Amino acid sequence: MNTSEVLSMYENIAGLSTQMAAAARIGDWDGVGKLEGQCATAARATATGVPALDGAPRLRKIDLLKQILANDREIRDLADPWMAAIPGLPRQ
């Protein structure tokens, strides 16, 4: 996997997480679930060993990871009240 492929993979994951956050904002939990599956599939590539990046590509990867984490936080903040309203759903 070269630098361009690594950044493309993270940009794809960031884009999917942005779409998930948008779906969560409007309460489209089925849409969130579908996008989550796509995101998980895309993220599996990170388990095969992503080469370290240097310089500007490294900074871009860090920015993308921050975006992914911010989207994840927003989704969790929106999902918590929705999940709390489901009777019998175990809480973590």
Order of alpha helices (4+ residues) and beta strands (2+ residues): alpha-alpha-alpha
